[in-house]
Amino acid sequence: MKTAITGTIGAGKSTVSGMFRSMGFPVFDADVCTHRCLRMPHPCCREVLDVFGEDLLQEDGTIDRAKLGALIFTDEQKRLKLNSIVHPHVLREMLAWMDEQESPLVFAEVALLFEAGWEVYFDETIVVTCTVETAVRRMVEYRGYTEENARMRIRSQVDREEQIRRGDTIFRNDGTLEQLYDAVKQWTEDRRETWN
């Protein structure tokens, strides 16, 4: 059973992914894969540099994500162009990874699941959500974003209400970690019969 984990930035996708990992299930992280794709000599990295400029390449062979982010989050066409370069590479790696897994439950954390149209590759979609105010507070407190930058990044994703409408399971993450873990554990128990 292949399950996607998505949600707006700051909602707690990585926290949910970590909970599934702690239960022994494999979880593919599309963001980690993207980091790998944006490192030389990966062909994706070369394509990005050819389009957005060699000055993005840092001495360690990686693309300066802060510089790249500043370019794309203020220009919708550039953001779409970057996605059109990176997404095919990540998708190929994700599908190959999922096919290699032997676990009865396999997960992939994909922030831009709906934007990329990748929900078709999964049996079920989990949407982790919280209020915009909660997400902004987390991004300011834990990631060092300004409030304006946090809100701009949230606006660049599919609206949370649209995500909730399109998700199969919704984890609302405005409460405690214990409440979230209980919801994750219950979800897992509910599906145990599918592999027993």
C-alpha positions, 0 to 999 in steps of 0.5 A: 500500500503506497501512501503519500504524506503532504500538506502546506509548509509548517503543517507537520509533514516531517513530524508525521513521517518521523512517526511512521519511521519510528514504527518501522515503515519506510518513508521516501522524502521528496525534499531530501531527494531534491537536495540530492538532485541539486548537487553536482554532478547530478544531471538535474543540477546541470539543467538548473544551472543552465537555465538559472545561471552558474552563479547559483553553484556553491564551492561544495558543488551544491546549488545555493537554495536561498538564492534560488528560492529568492528567484522563484518565490517572487516570479511564478514563471521561474518557479514553474520552470524550476519545477518542470526541471526538478520534478521528473528527476524526483518522480523517477527516483521515488517510483523506483524506490517504492518498487524496491520496498518490501514493507506492507506500508510504504510512504512518501513525503511530498510537499508539492503532491497536488501541484505536481499531480502525483497523487495518481501514483498512490493508493491513499493520500494523508494531508497534514494540516493546521491553521495558517497562523499556526504554520506561520508561527512555527516557521518564524520560531523554528525556521527563522523566516520573517512573517512576510516570507512565511506567508509568501511560501504558504501562498505558493502552495495549493490552498489548505482547504483544497488540500483537505478536500482532495486528501483521503485522511486528514491529520489536524496538527494544531494540538500536541505531539501526543494527539498527533501520534495517537492519530497516526497510530490509529490510522496504522491500526485501521489499515493493519487488516489490509496486510494481515 
